[in-house]
Amino acid sequence: MVSAAVALAFVPLLLSLLLRYRHHAALLCRAALAPWLRERLGGAPREQRALRFVLAHAAPGDPRHVLRTLDRWSEAREHLSSVGPRKGRILERLLRERAPLAVLELGTYCGYATVLLAQGLPPGARLYTVEMDPRHAAVAEKVIRLAGFDERTVELIVGRSEEVIPRLREKHGLRKADFVFMDHWKRCYLRDLQLLEAHDLLAEGATVLADNVIFPGAPHFLQYAKTCGKYRCKVHRTSLEYFRAIPDGVAELTYAGPR
Ligand code: MG
């Protein structure tokens, strides 16, 4: 009787937690549990399913249509952790303002932000995008080429960022990046920013954008950016891709040069 009474006492707490975190619970179901279950039941990985949808419905050579098709998939079918349209508009605006000639993306995933960035590049610019998972890179390659970008505009590099960054200059011909977009593992943001500094790969005045600095968050990266004296740092507050109720943000760093 006593244990039943104790258990009942927790019901209001559980209900209030469920109510408060219902959007996170929905995200967990759509982004992790449902795809995991589908794959257990013998389905293809979700990125492959998304690719099939894009190949069937997107207009080849039309980057905007490719992006809209990926959005349709993520909104109605399964969550893909791409940057999405809301944060994408921030990227597009900053890219237009800065008109960079050498862009580096860390974390290609399915190629969503790659296509978004590539369509906004000024003439003669080049985008280097790095993906560590060969299965995701294979999907991204098809999405990028479907959108109409060849190897001269977008070079997809498969490998771990900590191994690729030190070879970017010698092996891939990137002298310095003037625009960087980070959207890979959040725990790698700080390490890779410092690697870019150590290998002198950031042009003075370069813009570094980092996605998801509020959710799931990159506190060490943000703290470093704000306190090391090498960057002006600003966080664009918005919401998580395809989940308007979960706050998120994109960090914008402006590199002042080595100090
Ligand atoms: Mg992201």
Residues whose N, C-alpha, C, O or C-beta is under 5 A from the ligand:
A	BS01	MG	S81 S82 V83 D183 D211 N212
